[in-house]
Amino acid sequence: MKKIGLVLEGGGMRGMFTAGVLDFFLDKELDFKLVIGVSAGACHACSYISKQKYRARDVFLDYLGDKRYLSINNLRKSGELFGSKFIYDEIPNKLNLFDNKTFMKSKTKFLAVATDLKTGEAEYLHIKDAKKDVDAIRASASLPMISNIVKYKNKEYLDGGISDSIPIKKAEQEGYEKNVVVLTRQKGYLKRNSRTYLAMKRKYKAYPEAIKRVQNRHKEYNETLEYIEKREKEGKVFIIRPEKRLNIKRIEKNKEKLEQTYMEGYKTARELYNELINFIEN
């Protein structure tokens, strides 16, 4: 494929939409030379790069009722709603095997966005070996308040969505003038002030720069959306996003709704395929 980048927004369980889009890409053998993923987008990117269709979907659905995966009990015991050892160790190494050999052979450059808590800045962690660098992926997807801070290469990280929810400008800095952007919010959506800002300010008081980013996150997010839509009009960005608001919570346990969200992602990508190919080729 020509030099086209792929940017994947996060969004917790809304990432099932992204999983559907990426599985359609696998069906059509669409490879991108650069993939930048945030949070759930980074997690799903791994299965896409390793060319394991359905894996991202199945990891969400198959263990939804398992307390080791998602439970208040996890939060009480370890401070994490999602069980990181179960998700990042037992599932990929024992239950739903991750094909790290294929991942490492890929010519795709993969960056996972995480937030450096000390500086409040986004860091774009280059992942060449998904097993060796699993903590980088975990850092990208460590949601504030319900995940522990992740230590990786002597730094402390939380979710990449705090500092760069849609890393289109990073893709352009990497030399990719044209990019496909997968969003998990419908057209017209604008982010509001964080409802958890005061709670986060108390919990992460040792990290004032990160708190500043949380306070301004909605402004930065909305400005990025405006920039992306401007680049879309210029023919430099191709947006794939839900047609309407997804009927799903950020942390959703309804399996049927999750399956519907996955199918909506697949269907949306299929419907836009001819336009996408025209964007890529022209």
PyRosetta script that sets phi, psi and omega in degrees:
from pyrosetta import init, pose_from_sequence

init()
pose = pose_from_sequence("MKKIGLVLEGGGMRGMFTAGVLDFFLDKELDFKLVIGVSAGACHACSYISKQKYRARDVFLDYLGDKRYLSINNLRKSGELFGSKFIYDEIPNKLNLFDNKTFMKSKTKFLAVATDLKTGEAEYLHIKDAKKDVDAIRASASLPMISNIVKYKNKEYLDGGISDSIPIKKAEQEGYEKNVVVLTRQKGYLKRNSRTYLAMKRKYKAYPEAIKRVQNRHKEYNETLEYIEKREKEGKVFIIRPEKRLNIKRIEKNKEKLEQTYMEGYKTARELYNELINFIEN")
pose.set_psi(1, 152.6)
pose.set_omega(1, 176.0)
pose.set_phi(2, -61.8)
pose.set_psi(2, 174.9)
pose.set_omega(2, -176.0)
pose.set_phi(3, -75.1)
pose.set_psi(3, 83.8)
pose.set_omega(3, -179.5)
pose.set_phi(4, -121.1)
pose.set_psi(4, 132.0)
pose.set_omega(4, 178.0)
pose.set_phi(5, -95.4)
pose.set_psi(5, 160.5)
pose.set_omega(5, 178.0)
pose.set_phi(6, -126.6)
pose.set_psi(6, 122.4)
pose.set_omega(6, -178.1)
pose.set_phi(7, -115.3)
pose.set_psi(7, 126.5)
pose.set_omega(7, -174.8)
pose.set_phi(8, -119.2)
pose.set_psi(8, 113.6)
pose.set_omega(8, 176.3)
pose.set_phi(9, -69.5)
pose.set_psi(9, 159.6)
pose.set_omega(9, 173.9)
pose.set_phi(10, -89.2)
pose.set_psi(10, -146.5)
pose.set_omega(10, 178.8)
pose.set_phi(11, 131.5)
pose.set_psi(11, 19.8)
pose.set_omega(11, 179.2)
pose.set_phi(12, 61.2)
pose.set_psi(12, -131.8)
pose.set_omega(12, -177.5)
pose.set_phi(13, -67.5)
pose.set_psi(13, -16.9)
pose.set_omega(13, 174.1)
pose.set_phi(14, -63.2)
pose.set_psi(14, -15.7)
pose.set_omega(14, 177.0)
pose.set_phi(15, -61.3)
pose.set_psi(15, -12.5)
pose.set_omega(15, 175.2)
pose.set_phi(16, -62.4)
pose.set_psi(16, -29.6)
pose.set_omega(16, 173.9)
pose.set_phi(17, -61.3)
pose.set_psi(17, -46.0)
pose.set_omega(17, 178.8)
pose.set_phi(18, -62.3)
pose.set_psi(18, -40.6)
pose.set_omega(18, 179.0)
pose.set_phi(19, -58.4)
pose.set_psi(19, -40.1)
pose.set_omega(19, 177.8)
pose.set_phi(20, -66.0)
pose.set_psi(20, -42.1)
pose.set_omega(20, 177.8)
pose.set_phi(21, -60.1)
pose.set_psi(21, -46.7)
pose.set_omega(21, -176.4)
pose.set_phi(22, -67.2)
pose.set_psi(22, -34.3)
pose.set_omega(22, 176.6)
pose.set_phi(23, -68.2)
pose.set_psi(23, -34.3)
pose.set_omega(23, 173.7)
pose.set_phi(24, -64.3)
pose.set_psi(24, -41.4)
pose.set_omega(24, 177.3)
pose.set_phi(25, -58.9)
pose.set_psi(25, -39.9)
pose.set_omega(25, 178.1)
pose.set_phi(26, -64.4)
pose.set_psi(26, -40.7)
pose.set_omega(26, 177.8)
pose.set_phi(27, -60.0)
pose.set_psi(27, -36.1)
pose.set_omega(27, -178.5)
pose.set_phi(28, -93.3)
pose.set_psi(28, 4.8)
pose.set_omega(28, 178.9)
pose.set_phi(29, 55.0)
pose.set_psi(29, 43.2)
pose.set_omega(29, 177.0)
pose.set_phi(30, -88.7)
pose.set_psi(30, 117.2)
pose.set_omega(30, 177.8)
pose.set_phi(31, -112.5)
pose.set_psi(31, 141.8)
pose.set_omega(31, 176.7)
pose.set_phi(32, -117.6)
pose.set_psi(32, 141.4)
pose.set_omega(32, -177.3)
pose.set_phi(33, -75.3)
pose.set_psi(33, -21.0)
pose.set_omega(33, 177.9)
pose.set_phi(34, -135.9)
pose.set_psi(34, 130.0)
pose.set_omega(34, 172.6)
pose.set_phi(35, -127.4)
pose.set_psi(35, 126.4)
pose.set_omega(35, 174.5)
pose.set_phi(36, -119.2)
pose.set_psi(36, 119.6)
pose.set_omega(36, -177.4)
pose.set_phi(37, -118.9)
pose.set_psi(37, 146.0)
pose.set_omega(37, 177.9)
pose.set_phi(38, -118.6)
pose.set_psi(38, 126.3)
pose.set_omega(38, 172.9)
pose.set_phi(39, 56.5)
pose.set_psi(39, -120.7)
pose.set_omega(39, 178.9)
pose.set_phi(40, -59.0)
pose.set_psi(40, -31.5)
pose.set_omega(40, 177.0)
pose.set_phi(41, -62.1)
pose.set_psi(41, -37.1)
pose.set_omega(41, 177.6)
pose.set_phi(42, -68.4)
pose.set_psi(42, -41.0)
pose.set_omega(42, 179.2)
pose.set_phi(43, -62.3)
pose.set_psi(43, -46.5)
pose.set_omega(43, -178.7)
pose.set_phi(44, -68.9)
pose.set_psi(44, -29.6)
pose.set_omega(44, 178.2)
pose.set_phi(45, -60.1)
pose.set_psi(45, -33.2)
pose.set_omega(45, -179.0)
pose.set_phi(46, -60.5)
pose.set_psi(46, -47.9)
pose.set_omega(46, 179.7)
pose.set_phi(47, -68.6)
pose.set_psi(47, -30.1)
pose.set_omega(47, 175.9)
pose.set_phi(48, -67.2)
pose.set_psi(48, -46.4)
pose.set_omega(48, -178.6)
pose.set_phi(49, -68.5)
pose.set_psi(49, -32.6)
pose.set_omega(49, 177.7)
pose.set_phi(50, -83.1)
pose.set_psi(50, 1.2)
pose.set_omega(50, 175.7)
pose.set_phi(51, 59.5)
pose.set_psi(51, 42.3)
pose.set_omega(51, 179.7)
pose.set_phi(52, -108.7)
pose.set_psi(52, 86.3)
pose.set_omega(52, 180.0)
pose.set_phi(53, -59.6)
pose.set_psi(53, 142.6)
pose.set_omega(53, -179.7)
pose.set_phi(54, 74.8)
pose.set_psi(54, -12.5)
pose.set_omega(54, -175.0)
pose.set_phi(55, -63.3)
pose.set_psi(55, -46.8)
pose.set_omega(55, -179.5)
pose.set_phi(56, -60.0)
pose.set_psi(56, -42.0)
pose.set_omega(56, 178.1)
pose.set_phi(57, -63.3)
pose.set_psi(57, -47.6)
pose.set_omega(57, -174.6)
pose.set_phi(58, -67.6)
pose.set_psi(58, -35.0)
pose.set_omega(58, 178.4)
pose.set_phi(59, -61.8)
pose.set_psi(59, -37.7)
pose.set_omega(59, 176.4)
pose.set_phi(60, -67.1)
pose.set_psi(60, -49.8)
pose.set_omega(60, -168.9)
pose.set_phi(61, -81.1)
pose.set_psi(61, -39.6)
pose.set_omega(61, -171.5)
pose.set_phi(62, -68.7)
pose.set_psi(62, -26.1)
pose.set_omega(62, -174.0)
pose.set_phi(63, -116.6)
pose.set_psi(63, 15.7)
pose.set_omega(63, -176.5)
pose.set_phi(64, -60.7)
pose.set_psi(64, -35.2)
pose.set_omega(64, -179.9)
pose.set_phi(65, -89.9)
pose.set_psi(65, 0.0)
pose.set_omega(65, -179.3)
pose.set_phi(66, -85.1)
pose.set_psi(66, 122.9)
pose.set_omega(66, -177.5)
pose.set_phi(67, -61.8)
pose.set_psi(67, -25.3)
pose.set_omega(67, 178.8)
pose.set_phi(68, -69.6)
pose.set_psi(68, -24.1)
pose.set_omega(68, -178.8)
pose.set_phi(69, -83.5)
pose.set_psi(69, -53.5)
pose.set_omega(69, -174.3)
pose.set_phi(70, -148.8)
pose.set_psi(70, 114.8)
pose.set_omega(70, 179.5)
pose.set_phi(71, -168.2)
pose.set_psi(71, 154.3)
pose.set_omega(71, 173.9)
pose.set_phi(72, -64.2)
pose.set_psi(72, -30.2)
pose.set_omega(72, 178.3)
pose.set_phi(73, -59.9)
pose.set_psi(73, -40.1)
pose.set_omega(73, 175.6)
pose.set_phi(74, -59.2)
pose.set_psi(74, -44.9)
pose.set_omega(74, -177.3)
pose.set_phi(75, -61.8)
pose.set_psi(75, -40.6)
pose.set_omega(75, 179.5)
pose.set_phi(76, -67.7)
pose.set_psi(76, -41.0)
pose.set_omega(76, -175.2)
pose.set_phi(77, -79.0)
pose.set_psi(77, -41.9)
pose.set_omega(77, -170.9)
pose.set_phi(78, -123.2)
pose.set_psi(78, -6.1)
pose.set_omega(78, -177.0)
pose.set_phi(79, 84.9)
pose.set_psi(79, 7.1)
pose.set_omega(79, -178.5)
pose.set_phi(80, -125.2)
pose.set_psi(80, 128.1)
pose.set_omega(80, 176.5)
pose.set_phi(81, -68.9)
pose.set_psi(81, -41.7)
pose.set_omega(81, 175.7)
pose.set_phi(82, -94.2)
pose.set_psi(82, 129.4)
pose.set_omega(82, -178.4)
pose.set_phi(83, -75.1)
pose.set_psi(83, 103.9)
pose.set_omega(83, -173.6)
pose.set_phi(84, -65.5)
pose.set_psi(84, -38.4)
pose.set_omega(84, -179.8)
pose.set_phi(85, -64.6)
pose.set_psi(85, -42.0)
pose.set_omega(85, 179.2)
pose.set_phi(86, -65.1)
pose.set_psi(86, -44.8)
pose.set_omega(86, -175.1)
pose.set_phi(87, -73.3)
pose.set_psi(87, -41.5)
pose.set_omega(87, -172.1)
pose.set_phi(88, -101.2)
pose.set_psi(88, -1.5)
pose.set_omega(88, 179.0)
pose.set_phi(89, -127.8)
pose.set_psi(89, -63.7)
pose.set_omega(89, -173.3)
pose.set_phi(90, -66.7)
pose.set_psi(90, -43.6)
pose.set_omega(90, -179.7)
pose.set_phi(91, -63.9)
pose.set_psi(91, -55.5)
pose.set_omega(91, -175.7)
pose.set_phi(92, -70.3)
pose.set_psi(92, -23.2)
pose.set_omega(92, -175.6)
pose.set_phi(93, -102.0)
pose.set_psi(93, -14.5)
pose.set_omega(93, -177.0)
pose.set_phi(94, -133.6)
pose.set_psi(94, -40.9)
pose.set_omega(94, -169.1)
pose.set_phi(95, -97.6)
pose.set_psi(95, -46.8)
pose.set_omega(95, 176.6)
pose.set_phi(96, -132.5)
pose.set_psi(96, 88.2)
pose.set_omega(96, -166.5)
pose.set_phi(97, -61.0)
pose.set_psi(97, 132.8)
pose.set_omega(97, 177.2)
pose.set_phi(98, -90.7)
pose.set_psi(98, 131.6)
pose.set_omega(98, -177.9)
pose.set_phi(99, -86.4)
pose.set_psi(99, 82.1)
pose.set_omega(99, -176.9)
pose.set_phi(100, -71.2)
pose.set_psi(100, -26.3)
pose.set_omega(100, 178.7)
pose.set_phi(101, -63.9)
pose.set_psi(101, -46.4)
pose.set_omega(101, 177.6)
pose.set_phi(102, -64.4)
pose.set_psi(102, -41.2)
pose.set_omega(102, 177.9)
pose.set_phi(103, -56.4)
pose.set_psi(103, -47.3)
pose.set_omega(103, -176.0)
pose.set_phi(104, -70.7)
pose.set_psi(104, -25.3)
pose.set_omega(104, 178.8)
pose.set_phi(105, -79.2)
pose.set_psi(105, -17.5)
pose.set_omega(105, -176.9)
pose.set_phi(106, -61.9)
pose.set_psi(106, 143.9)
pose.set_omega(106, 176.6)
pose.set_phi(107, -89.1)
pose.set_psi(107, 3.0)
pose.set_omega(107, 179.0)
pose.set_phi(108, -75.9)
pose.set_psi(108, 133.4)
pose.set_omega(108, 171.7)
pose.set_phi(109, -86.1)
pose.set_psi(109, 122.8)
pose.set_omega(109, -175.6)
pose.set_phi(110, -115.6)
pose.set_psi(110, 122.8)
pose.set_omega(110, 177.5)
pose.set_phi(111, -117.7)
pose.set_psi(111, 130.0)
pose.set_omega(111, 175.1)
pose.set_phi(112, -107.3)
pose.set_psi(112, 128.8)
pose.set_omega(112, -176.7)
pose.set_phi(113, -88.1)
pose.set_psi(113, 128.3)
pose.set_omega(113, 175.2)
pose.set_phi(114, -134.1)
pose.set_psi(114, 159.6)
pose.set_omega(114, -179.2)
pose.set_phi(115, -104.2)
pose.set_psi(115, 120.3)
pose.set_omega(115, 174.7)
pose.set_phi(116, -72.8)
pose.set_psi(116, 113.9)
pose.set_omega(116, -174.3)
pose.set_phi(117, -66.5)
pose.set_psi(117, -30.4)
pose.set_omega(117, -178.8)
pose.set_phi(118, -69.0)
pose.set_psi(118, -43.6)
pose.set_omega(118, -176.4)
pose.set_phi(119, -96.0)
pose.set_psi(119, -22.0)
pose.set_omega(119, -174.2)
pose.set_phi(120, 77.6)
pose.set_psi(120, 4.4)
pose.set_omega(120, -176.3)
pose.set_phi(121, -93.4)
pose.set_psi(121, 154.7)
pose.set_omega(121, 174.2)
pose.set_phi(122, -74.7)
pose.set_psi(122, 139.4)
pose.set_omega(122, 170.9)
pose.set_phi(123, -121.7)
pose.set_psi(123, 139.8)
pose.set_omega(123, -174.7)
pose.set_phi(124, -109.0)
pose.set_psi(124, 94.4)
pose.set_omega(124, -170.6)
pose.set_phi(125, -82.3)
pose.set_psi(125, 118.1)
pose.set_omega(125, -177.8)
pose.set_phi(126, -80.3)
pose.set_psi(126, 116.3)
pose.set_omega(126, -175.9)
pose.set_phi(127, -108.1)
pose.set_psi(127, 113.7)
pose.set_omega(127, 178.7)
pose.set_phi(128, -103.1)
pose.set_psi(128, -28.6)
pose.set_omega(128, -178.8)
pose.set_phi(129, -129.7)
pose.set_psi(129, 107.1)
pose.set_omega(129, -172.8)
pose.set_phi(130, -68.1)
pose.set_psi(130, -24.5)
pose.set_omega(130, 176.9)
pose.set_phi(131, -78.8)
pose.set_psi(131, -46.7)
pose.set_omega(131, -179.1)
pose.set_phi(132, -65.7)
pose.set_psi(132, -37.7)
pose.set_omega(132, -176.6)
pose.set_phi(133, -102.9)
pose.set_psi(133, 27.7)
pose.set_omega(133, -176.8)
pose.set_phi(134, -60.1)
pose.set_psi(134, -30.6)
pose.set_omega(134, 179.6)
pose.set_phi(135, -68.6)
pose.set_psi(135, -24.8)
pose.set_omega(135, 175.4)
pose.set_phi(136, -68.7)
pose.set_psi(136, -41.2)
pose.set_omega(136, 177.2)
pose.set_phi(137, -65.7)
pose.set_psi(137, -42.9)
pose.set_omega(137, 178.7)
pose.set_phi(138, -62.5)
pose.set_psi(138, -38.6)
pose.set_omega(138, 178.6)
pose.set_phi(139, -61.9)
pose.set_psi(139, -43.2)
pose.set_omega(139, -178.9)
pose.set_phi(140, -60.3)
pose.set_psi(140, -32.0)
pose.set_omega(140, -173.7)
pose.set_phi(141, -106.8)
pose.set_psi(141, 16.3)
pose.set_omega(141, -178.6)
pose.set_phi(142, -87.2)
pose.set_psi(142, 94.8)
pose.set_omega(142, -175.2)
pose.set_phi(143, -66.9)
pose.set_psi(143, 133.8)
pose.set_omega(143, 178.9)
pose.set_phi(144, -57.3)
pose.set_psi(144, 146.9)
pose.set_omega(144, 176.8)
pose.set_phi(145, 77.3)
pose.set_psi(145, -29.4)
pose.set_omega(145, -177.0)
pose.set_phi(146, -119.8)
pose.set_psi(146, 6.5)
pose.set_omega(146, 175.8)
pose.set_phi(147, -133.4)
pose.set_psi(147, 153.9)
pose.set_omega(147, 175.5)
pose.set_phi(148, -79.2)
pose.set_psi(148, 153.7)
pose.set_omega(148, 172.3)
pose.set_phi(149, -62.7)
pose.set_psi(149, 137.6)
pose.set_omega(149, -178.5)
pose.set_phi(150, -103.4)
pose.set_psi(150, 127.8)
pose.set_omega(150, 175.8)
pose.set_phi(151, -96.2)
pose.set_psi(151, 125.3)
pose.set_omega(151, -177.7)
pose.set_phi(152, -145.4)
pose.set_psi(152, 120.1)
pose.set_omega(152, -179.9)
pose.set_phi(153, 51.3)
pose.set_psi(153, 49.7)
pose.set_omega(153, 174.2)
pose.set_phi(154, 66.8)
pose.set_psi(154, 19.4)
pose.set_omega(154, 175.1)
pose.set_phi(155, -127.0)
pose.set_psi(155, 161.3)
pose.set_omega(155, 179.7)
pose.set_phi(156, -111.6)
pose.set_psi(156, 131.1)
pose.set_omega(156, -173.0)
pose.set_phi(157, -130.0)
pose.set_psi(157, 154.2)
pose.set_omega(157, 164.5)
pose.set_phi(158, -135.1)
pose.set_psi(158, -175.8)
pose.set_omega(158, -173.8)
pose.set_phi(159, -44.2)
pose.set_psi(159, 135.4)
pose.set_omega(159, -179.7)
pose.set_phi(160, -67.3)
pose.set_psi(160, -20.2)
pose.set_omega(160, -179.9)
pose.set_phi(161, -66.2)
pose.set_psi(161, -17.8)
pose.set_omega(161, 177.8)
pose.set_phi(162, -64.6)
pose.set_psi(162, -39.4)
pose.set_omega(162, -170.9)
pose.set_phi(163, -109.0)
pose.set_psi(163, -26.5)
pose.set_omega(163, 179.4)
pose.set_phi(164, -157.6)
pose.set_psi(164, 85.2)
pose.set_omega(164, -174.6)
pose.set_phi(165, -67.2)
pose.set_psi(165, -34.2)
pose.set_omega(165, -178.7)
pose.set_phi(166, -133.6)
pose.set_psi(166, 89.7)
pose.set_omega(166, -169.2)
pose.set_phi(167, -77.1)
pose.set_psi(167, 53.4)
pose.set_omega(167, -179.7)
pose.set_phi(168, -66.7)
pose.set_psi(168, -39.1)
pose.set_omega(168, -177.0)
pose.set_phi(169, -69.3)
pose.set_psi(169, -31.1)
pose.set_omega(169, 175.1)
pose.set_phi(170, -65.7)
pose.set_psi(170, -41.3)
pose.set_omega(170, 177.7)
pose.set_phi(171, -59.7)
pose.set_psi(171, -41.6)
pose.set_omega(171, 179.2)
pose.set_phi(172, -68.0)
pose.set_psi(172, -37.4)
pose.set_omega(172, 176.7)
pose.set_phi(173, -63.9)
pose.set_psi(173, -28.6)
pose.set_omega(173, 178.5)
pose.set_phi(174, -76.5)
pose.set_psi(174, -2.6)
pose.set_omega(174, 177.3)
pose.set_phi(175, 99.2)
pose.set_psi(175, 11.0)
pose.set_omega(175, -179.4)
pose.set_phi(176, -100.4)
pose.set_psi(176, 100.8)
pose.set_omega(176, -175.4)
pose.set_phi(177, -73.7)
pose.set_psi(177, -30.0)
pose.set_omega(177, 178.8)
pose.set_phi(178, -114.8)
pose.set_psi(178, 136.7)
pose.set_omega(178, -176.0)
pose.set_phi(179, -143.4)
pose.set_psi(179, 144.8)
pose.set_omega(179, 170.6)
pose.set_phi(180, -96.0)
pose.set_psi(180, 129.2)
pose.set_omega(180, -177.6)
pose.set_phi(181, -119.1)
pose.set_psi(181, 122.4)
pose.set_omega(181, 177.4)
pose.set_phi(182, -102.9)
pose.set_psi(182, 116.2)
pose.set_omega(182, 179.3)
pose.set_phi(183, -106.0)
pose.set_psi(183, 157.9)
pose.set_omega(183, 179.2)
pose.set_phi(184, -113.6)
pose.set_psi(184, 10.3)
pose.set_omega(184, 174.1)
pose.set_phi(185, -119.1)
pose.set_psi(185, 151.1)
pose.set_omega(185, -178.2)
pose.set_phi(186, -74.9)
pose.set_psi(186, 162.8)
pose.set_omega(186, 177.2)
pose.set_phi(187, -61.3)
pose.set_psi(187, 137.3)
pose.set_omega(187, -179.8)
pose.set_phi(188, 95.9)
pose.set_psi(188, -10.9)
pose.set_omega(188, 179.9)
pose.set_phi(189, -68.8)
pose.set_psi(189, 136.9)
pose.set_omega(189, 173.0)
pose.set_phi(190, -130.2)
pose.set_psi(190, 135.8)
pose.set_omega(190, -178.8)
pose.set_phi(191, -78.7)
pose.set_psi(191, 143.2)
pose.set_omega(191, 178.2)
pose.set_phi(192, -103.9)
pose.set_psi(192, 175.5)
pose.set_omega(192, 175.5)
pose.set_phi(193, -53.6)
pose.set_psi(193, 144.1)
pose.set_omega(193, 178.5)
pose.set_phi(194, -66.3)
pose.set_psi(194, 127.6)
pose.set_omega(194, 178.5)
pose.set_phi(195, -76.6)
pose.set_psi(195, -14.9)
pose.set_omega(195, -178.8)
pose.set_phi(196, -104.2)
pose.set_psi(196, 12.1)
pose.set_omega(196, -175.0)
pose.set_phi(197, -56.4)
pose.set_psi(197, -47.8)
pose.set_omega(197, -177.0)
pose.set_phi(198, -64.8)
pose.set_psi(198, -40.0)
pose.set_omega(198, 177.8)
pose.set_phi(199, -64.6)
pose.set_psi(199, -40.3)
pose.set_omega(199, 178.8)
pose.set_phi(200, -68.3)
pose.set_psi(200, -36.4)
pose.set_omega(200, 179.4)
pose.set_phi(201, -61.3)
pose.set_psi(201, -37.5)
pose.set_omega(201, 177.6)
pose.set_phi(202, -72.5)
pose.set_psi(202, -45.6)
pose.set_omega(202, -174.8)
pose.set_phi(203, -69.4)
pose.set_psi(203, -37.6)
pose.set_omega(203, -175.7)
pose.set_phi(204, -111.3)
pose.set_psi(204, 37.3)
pose.set_omega(204, -177.4)
pose.set_phi(205, -62.2)
pose.set_psi(205, -19.3)
pose.set_omega(205, 177.9)
pose.set_phi(206, -77.3)
pose.set_psi(206, -4.7)
pose.set_omega(206, -175.6)
pose.set_phi(207, -127.6)
pose.set_psi(207, 69.1)
pose.set_omega(207, -174.8)
pose.set_phi(208, -60.4)
pose.set_psi(208, -32.8)
pose.set_omega(208, -179.2)
pose.set_phi(209, -69.1)
pose.set_psi(209, -36.7)
pose.set_omega(209, 177.6)
pose.set_phi(210, -68.2)
pose.set_psi(210, -37.1)
pose.set_omega(210, 178.7)
pose.set_phi(211, -63.4)
pose.set_psi(211, -37.4)
pose.set_omega(211, 176.4)
pose.set_phi(212, -60.2)
pose.set_psi(212, -39.5)
pose.set_omega(212, 179.2)
pose.set_phi(213, -66.8)
pose.set_psi(213, -38.7)
pose.set_omega(213, 177.4)
pose.set_phi(214, -62.0)
pose.set_psi(214, -42.7)
pose.set_omega(214, -178.5)
pose.set_phi(215, -62.7)
pose.set_psi(215, -35.3)
pose.set_omega(215, -176.4)
pose.set_phi(216, -101.6)
pose.set_psi(216, 4.8)
pose.set_omega(216, -172.3)
pose.set_phi(217, -58.6)
pose.set_psi(217, -41.5)
pose.set_omega(217, -177.0)
pose.set_phi(218, -63.4)
pose.set_psi(218, -36.6)
pose.set_omega(218, 179.3)
pose.set_phi(219, -67.0)
pose.set_psi(219, -45.7)
pose.set_omega(219, -179.2)
pose.set_phi(220, -64.6)
pose.set_psi(220, -40.2)
pose.set_omega(220, 179.3)
pose.set_phi(221, -62.2)
pose.set_psi(221, -48.4)
pose.set_omega(221, -177.8)
pose.set_phi(222, -66.4)
pose.set_psi(222, -35.7)
pose.set_omega(222, 175.9)
pose.set_phi(223, -65.3)
pose.set_psi(223, -38.2)
pose.set_omega(223, 178.3)
pose.set_phi(224, -66.5)
pose.set_psi(224, -40.5)
pose.set_omega(224, 176.3)
pose.set_phi(225, -59.1)
pose.set_psi(225, -43.5)
pose.set_omega(225, 178.9)
pose.set_phi(226, -61.6)
pose.set_psi(226, -41.1)
pose.set_omega(226, 179.5)
pose.set_phi(227, -65.6)
pose.set_psi(227, -43.1)
pose.set_omega(227, -179.3)
pose.set_phi(228, -62.4)
pose.set_psi(228, -43.3)
pose.set_omega(228, -179.3)
pose.set_phi(229, -67.9)
pose.set_psi(229, -31.8)
pose.set_omega(229, 174.5)
pose.set_phi(230, -65.1)
pose.set_psi(230, -44.7)
pose.set_omega(230, 179.4)
pose.set_phi(231, -67.6)
pose.set_psi(231, -30.0)
pose.set_omega(231, 176.3)
pose.set_phi(232, -63.7)
pose.set_psi(232, -43.8)
pose.set_omega(232, 179.1)
pose.set_phi(233, -64.0)
pose.set_psi(233, -29.2)
pose.set_omega(233, 179.3)
pose.set_phi(234, -82.6)
pose.set_psi(234, -3.2)
pose.set_omega(234, 179.6)
pose.set_phi(235, 80.6)
pose.set_psi(235, 18.0)
pose.set_omega(235, -177.6)
pose.set_phi(236, -103.4)
pose.set_psi(236, -13.0)
pose.set_omega(236, -179.3)
pose.set_phi(237, -133.0)
pose.set_psi(237, 140.1)
pose.set_omega(237, 174.0)
pose.set_phi(238, -118.5)
pose.set_psi(238, 118.1)
pose.set_omega(238, -175.0)
pose.set_phi(239, -99.8)
pose.set_psi(239, 131.3)
pose.set_omega(239, 170.2)
pose.set_phi(240, -118.0)
pose.set_psi(240, 120.3)
pose.set_omega(240, -178.8)
pose.set_phi(241, -152.1)
pose.set_psi(241, 165.0)
pose.set_omega(241, 179.6)
pose.set_phi(242, -61.2)
pose.set_psi(242, 144.3)
pose.set_omega(242, 179.3)
pose.set_phi(243, -67.8)
pose.set_psi(243, -35.0)
pose.set_omega(243, 178.2)
pose.set_phi(244, -139.6)
pose.set_psi(244, 173.4)
pose.set_omega(244, -177.8)
pose.set_phi(245, -56.9)
pose.set_psi(245, 129.1)
pose.set_omega(245, 179.7)
pose.set_phi(246, -68.6)
pose.set_psi(246, 134.9)
pose.set_omega(246, 179.6)
pose.set_phi(247, -84.1)
pose.set_psi(247, 65.0)
pose.set_omega(247, -172.3)
pose.set_phi(248, -155.4)
pose.set_psi(248, 143.9)
pose.set_omega(248, 177.9)
pose.set_phi(249, -86.6)
pose.set_psi(249, 162.5)
pose.set_omega(249, 177.0)
pose.set_phi(250, -59.3)
pose.set_psi(250, -37.7)
pose.set_omega(250, 172.9)
pose.set_phi(251, -120.6)
pose.set_psi(251, 98.9)
pose.set_omega(251, -172.4)
pose.set_phi(252, -112.8)
pose.set_psi(252, 135.8)
pose.set_omega(252, 179.4)
pose.set_phi(253, -115.9)
pose.set_psi(253, 5.7)
pose.set_omega(253, 178.1)
pose.set_phi(254, -85.8)
pose.set_psi(254, 109.1)
pose.set_omega(254, -174.2)
pose.set_phi(255, -62.4)
pose.set_psi(255, -39.2)
pose.set_omega(255, -179.1)
pose.set_phi(256, -63.2)
pose.set_psi(256, -42.0)
pose.set_omega(256, 178.7)
pose.set_phi(257, -64.7)
pose.set_psi(257, -38.3)
pose.set_omega(257, 179.2)
pose.set_phi(258, -65.7)
pose.set_psi(258, -42.2)
pose.set_omega(258, 177.5)
pose.set_phi(259, -62.8)
pose.set_psi(259, -40.9)
pose.set_omega(259, 178.6)
pose.set_phi(260, -63.6)
pose.set_psi(260, -38.5)
pose.set_omega(260, 179.3)
pose.set_phi(261, -65.9)
pose.set_psi(261, -41.2)
pose.set_omega(261, 176.2)
pose.set_phi(262, -59.2)
pose.set_psi(262, -49.0)
pose.set_omega(262, -178.0)
pose.set_phi(263, -64.9)
pose.set_psi(263, -33.1)
pose.set_omega(263, 177.3)
pose.set_phi(264, -65.3)
pose.set_psi(264, -40.0)
pose.set_omega(264, 176.8)
pose.set_phi(265, -62.1)
pose.set_psi(265, -45.3)
pose.set_omega(265, 179.8)
pose.set_phi(266, -62.7)
pose.set_psi(266, -46.8)
pose.set_omega(266, -177.5)
pose.set_phi(267, -64.0)
pose.set_psi(267, -42.2)
pose.set_omega(267, -179.9)
pose.set_phi(268, -62.4)
pose.set_psi(268, -44.6)
pose.set_omega(268, 178.8)
pose.set_phi(269, -63.1)
pose.set_psi(269, -39.8)
pose.set_omega(269, 179.5)
pose.set_phi(270, -63.7)
pose.set_psi(270, -43.0)
pose.set_omega(270, -178.6)
pose.set_phi(271, -66.9)
pose.set_psi(271, -29.2)
pose.set_omega(271, -178.2)
pose.set_phi(272, -94.2)
pose.set_psi(272, 2.6)
pose.set_omega(272, -170.9)
pose.set_phi(273, -57.7)
pose.set_psi(273, -48.3)
pose.set_omega(273, -177.8)
pose.set_phi(274, -62.7)
pose.set_psi(274, -40.5)
pose.set_omega(274, 176.8)
pose.set_phi(275, -64.6)
pose.set_psi(275, -38.8)
pose.set_omega(275, 179.3)
pose.set_phi(276, -63.9)
pose.set_psi(276, -43.7)
pose.set_omega(276, 179.3)
pose.set_phi(277, -63.4)
pose.set_psi(277, -40.4)
pose.set_omega(277, 177.6)
pose.set_phi(278, -62.2)
pose.set_psi(278, -40.7)
pose.set_omega(278, 176.9)
pose.set_phi(279, -61.8)
pose.set_psi(279, -45.1)
pose.set_omega(279, -178.4)
pose.set_phi(280, -65.5)
pose.set_psi(280, -43.7)
pose.set_omega(280, -173.2)
pose.set_phi(281, -81.1)
pose.set_psi(281, -18.0)
pose.set_omega(281, -176.5)
pose.set_phi(282, -115.9)
pose.dump_pdb("model.pdb")
